[in-house]
């Protein structure tokens, strides 16, 4: 499963990513620091966290 985590606060981003890894060990997590960065990504995701 592919996850995107979009947040400009590093601590919150890390916390969400850690929880995803805990509950879905095989997950692929891609981080973004802005919505614009996420929207221009060529990748597709199953779940997107926008904080």
DODO-824816 format. One line per field, with one value per residue (C-alpha): x negated, y negated, z. Coordinates in nm, 2 decimals. Layout:
N
u: c(X;...)
v: c(Y;...)
w: c(Z;...)
END
This chain:
51
u: c(0.00;-0.13;-0.09;-0.15;-0.20;-0.18;-0.28;-0.52;-0.60;-0.87;-0.77;-0.41;-0.52;-0.75;-0.48;-0.23;-0.49;-0.59;-0.23;-0.18;-0.50;-0.37;-0.03;-0.13;-0.50;-0.51;-0.39;-0.56;-0.55;-0.63;-0.66;-0.57;-0.62;-0.35;-0.03;-0.19;-0.47;-0.22;-0.01;-0.31;-0.42;-0.39;-0.33;0.01;0.12;0.37;0.41;0.31;0.27;0.31;0.23)
v: c(0.00;-0.35;-0.64;-1.01;-1.23;-1.60;-1.84;-2.12;-2.03;-1.77;-1.63;-1.57;-1.42;-1.18;-1.09;-1.00;-0.81;-0.61;-0.51;-0.40;-0.18;-0.04;0.07;0.14;0.26;0.32;-0.03;-0.27;-0.62;-0.93;-1.26;-1.61;-1.95;-2.13;-2.06;-2.19;-1.94;-1.66;-1.77;-1.78;-1.43;-1.18;-0.90;-0.77;-0.68;-0.46;-0.69;-1.06;-1.23;-1.61;-1.78)
w: c(0.00;-0.09;0.15;0.10;0.41;0.34;0.63;0.67;1.04;1.06;1.40;1.30;0.97;1.15;1.40;1.13;0.93;1.24;1.30;0.95;0.97;1.30;1.16;0.80;0.80;0.42;0.34;0.11;0.25;0.05;0.23;0.10;0.27;0.07;-0.12;-0.44;-0.41;-0.37;-0.66;-0.90;-0.80;-1.08;-0.82;-0.72;-0.37;-0.20;0.10;0.14;0.48;0.45;0.78)
END
